[in-house]
Amino acid sequence: MAKNTICLWYNKDAEDAARFYAATFPDSAVGAVTRAPGDYPDGKQGDVLVVEFTVAGIPCI
């Protein structure tokens, strides 16, 4: 079990970035993708809020 989880911030395209990392590095994968349940001041329903992924065995969010 990892002691830390790396947190990266993207204003947009977080899911695309996570999928790129997963395709580029071994022992990498995209896990849960959390989407907005409804519209909010800076976005719309369905926008990606959080992506959980692993890069080279290191957990990221």
N, C-alpha and C positions, 0 to 999 in steps of 0.2 A: 504494500500500500504506500502511495506517495505521501510525503509529508506536506507538500504544498500543491496548490492548484494555480496554474498561471491564468491570469485574467487579462484578456486583450479587449480593447474598446474599439468598436467600429460604429460610425454614424450610419453607415449603410453597408450592404454587401457582406455582412458577417457570415452568413451561411455559405456564400460563394467562397469566401476566404478559407473557412474551415474545410470545405470540400477540396479546395486546392491543396491545402496542407496534407490532408488525408491521402490524396492521390500521389503526392510528391515524396513523402517520407514513409519508410517501412514501419510496421507496428503502429499504424495510425488509423483512426476511424472517426466518423461523425456519429454522435449519439443523439440525445434528445434535442429537439428544436422547439423552443417555446414561442408561441405566437400571441399577439395581442388579441384578447377575447372581444374587444370592441374598439371603436374609434376613441382616440385620446388627443390632447391638444397638439402634439407634434406628429401624429400618425393616424393610421387607419387600422381597422380590424384586419387581422391576418399578417400584419407586419411582424418580422422576426424581432423578438426581444432578447432572447438568450439562446446560444448554441453551445452545447456541451460536446467536446471532442477530445481526442487523444492524439498527440504528435510524438512519434518515437517512444511511445509508452508513457509519456508525460501528460497528465490530465490538464485540460485547458477549458476555459469557459469564456 
